[in-house]
Amino acid sequence: MAEPYEGPVRVRGSDGVLLTTGTASLEWDEEMGNWTGLLQTLEGTAVAGKALVVQLETPDGEVGTAQLTPQGEAGEYYTSSVTGLGPPPF
C-alpha cells in the first residue's frame, strides 16, 4: 500500500502532451481497491470542467493514469475528483 501524496503534479494527455499543472491530494482507497483523490487547477485550463483520462506526473517522475471528473469551482480554482486506473504515481 502506497503512502498518500499531496503536492504538485503535471497533467498530461494520453499522448503525453502537457495539458496543465496543479496540486493533487492522492491516497490509496482500500474500499475501492485503487487510488483516488482530488486535483486542483486554475480555472480556464485544458482540464477544468472536463471529464478526461490523463496521466498525472509527480516531481520525482512517477506517472499514473487517472480518470478526472469535474467537481466544481472555487474562485480562480477548479477541482476534479481523481480515480486511478492502474498503479499509483506515489
ABEGO torsion letter per residue (X at the ends): XBBBBBEBBBBBBAAGBBABBBBBBBBBBAAAGBBBEBBBBBBGBAABGBBBBBBBBBAAGBBBBBBBBBAEBBEABBBBBBBBAEBBAX
